[in-house]
Amino acid sequence: MDIPASTNLSRRTAIKLAAAIAFLSSCTPTKKQSDKHVAVIGGGIIGASIAYHLAKEGVHVTLIEKDDLCTQASRGTFAWINATWAKQPRHYHAFNQNGLTGWRRVQSELEIPVRWQGSLEWFSSVDRQNKLINQIDEQIAWGEPAQMIGQDKLKSLEPNVIFGTVDQAAYSPNDGAVDPVLATIKFIEAAKSMGAVIKTNCSVDSVKQLKNGQSELSTTAGDLVVDHYVIATGANPEAPQHLAGVTIPQRSTPGVIALSKPHKRLINRIIVAPGVHIHQRDDGRIVLGEQAGAPQTQAHNERLMHRPNQFPSEEYARQHGQRILHIAEQFVPQMSNVEIENVYIGWRPLPIDGHPVIGRSQAQPNAYLAIMHSGVSLAPIVGELAAKEIALGIEAKNLNKYRPDRSFKTIKRY
Ligand SMILES: Cc1cc2nc3c(=O)[nH]c(=O)nc-3n(C[C@H](O)[C@H](O)[C@H](O)COP(=O)(O)OP(=O)(O)OC[C@H]3O[C@@H](n4cnc5c(N)ncnc54)[C@H](O)[C@@H]3O)c2cc1C
């Protein structure tokens, strides 16, 4: 927005005003209100982004979440926005690059704070480090500004981090990190301001196909008749089969995320060190994610069979938080006085080939599936493309590799 030179507003007020106008215009449906009614099942970051983008297309949206908003994978996530070497093959890498572009768009549309400071990654084994060097060459060939950098540069970027004996680490300056709960709430608030209805503590239990072509969702708060419904139910293993007649082979794995109390700034970038991932948010909270997973004991395995998202007691949560904090202290010794505030268990919604499942169900064409890992990196682009497919019938060709009816090959990644 251009501010006229003759105005009496200070530059700061003018910038604030321009931001407020940009926000308000992003919360106005870009299209005339349509008659279509779409239910979005699942109030994590994927369902929230799809609801926002559908509302922008003028669709009448009802989002239904069985718990509170953002209590599952989208809370127990490390929330690193990236298109790094692990995003294979090239089409999936390119899709994640679109994810980063999408975040820059929604960041300005909805004023979502994203910390774009890049990431630093290295391994302890020489063989793995050599492989990383090749992977960074591939990243460069695929358009990433990634590079291997030596100890002097590493120290100047992160003076509080000990990089050990490695002589270089991978620097990916395009990466960012976000507070996923805040981002989900921002999507939801914007969707609501455009007329979306949000129902929490309400579960969709079954779906009936009606003769007039619509679908009737049976929910714990009564029946709802819609034209389409989106299954953004994360790692819930039964939902796709139960609600859309599609089997999505998933290999959900748990991860533990520890969140500290606010602390003075210790690190600037996302640190992907051997055994632990670390970043520090703008509010000072440090986010710690384990890489190896909890120790494989019989007691752990038995507990995990029931896919808990909470620890059996506060003491267990504390112990896991301290376990991860101690790994992080090897790399950032000043973290010894960091206090852990919360520890979460997140279950990755992970189709067995490691790629997203996005698109209509062949068995039930009113159903649209959106189930994926890297859902934080992908939320804005998935929301945008899914909304265009559902609301306007515009097929997004870059989703063709991720359709629910593909044949799934097992690829072990996480
Ligand atoms: C430990 C961990 C680390 C991760 N790190 C990263 C990372 O660094 N970067 C990245 O991009 N991604 C990361 N991910 C993946 C990312 O967090 C997920 O892909 C993303 O959060 C998925 O969002 P979602 O909305 O699909 O799922 P969820 O957040 O799980 O939301 C699904 C919702 O559906 C609801 N639901 C289920 N069934 C029903 C029903 N029948 N009726 C109503 N509601 C229902 C659930 O209650 C839930 O709230 C990580 C995940 C984990 C677990």
The ligand as a Gaussian input file, in Angstrom:
#p B3LYP/6-31G(d) Opt

LIG

0 1
 C        7.938000     -35.101000      17.062000
 C        7.526000     -34.454000      15.763000
 C        8.381000     -33.557000      15.128000
 C        7.990000     -32.981000      13.926000
 N        8.814000     -32.053000      13.349000
 C        8.415000     -31.431000      12.223000
 C        9.208000     -30.374000      11.683000
 O       10.233000     -29.991000      12.242000
 N        8.774000     -29.782000      10.528000
 C        7.608000     -30.178000       9.892000
 O        7.281000     -29.615000       8.844000
 N        6.830000     -31.153000      10.404000
 C        7.204000     -31.776000      11.549000
 N        6.427000     -32.742000      12.092000
 C        5.200000     -33.143000      11.392000
 C        4.086000     -32.141000      11.612000
 O        4.047000     -31.744000      12.949000
 C        2.768000     -32.788000      11.199000
 O        2.868000     -33.196000       9.854000
 C        1.606000     -31.810000      11.320000
 O        1.541000     -31.275000      12.610000
 C        0.312000     -32.536000      10.962000
 O       -0.758000     -31.658000      11.186000
 P       -2.230000     -32.209000      11.113000
 O       -3.118000     -31.042000      11.276000
 O       -2.381000     -33.049000       9.897000
 O       -2.332000     -33.252000      12.335000
 P       -2.733000     -33.010000      13.862000
 O       -2.071000     -31.830000      14.414000
 O       -2.500000     -34.318000      14.560000
 O       -4.280000     -32.710000      13.787000
 C       -5.222000     -33.704000      13.461000
 C       -6.444000     -33.410000      14.309000
 O       -7.520000     -34.236000      13.894000
 C       -8.308000     -34.501000      15.041000
 N       -9.163000     -35.655000      14.739000
 C       -8.767000     -36.922000      14.468000
 N       -9.855000     -37.692000      14.227000
 C      -10.946000     -36.881000      14.351000
 C      -12.356000     -37.103000      14.226000
 N      -12.852000     -38.304000      13.903000
 N      -13.193000     -36.067000      14.436000
 C      -12.715000     -34.824000      14.743000
 N      -11.377000     -34.573000      14.871000
 C      -10.516000     -35.589000      14.682000
 C       -7.261000     -34.774000      16.112000
 O       -7.804000     -34.615000      17.417000
 C       -6.204000     -33.731000      15.779000
 O       -6.349000     -32.538000      16.534000
 C        6.751000     -33.322000      13.325000
 C        5.882000     -34.188000      13.979000
 C        6.257000     -34.745000      15.197000
 C        5.295000     -35.648000      15.904000

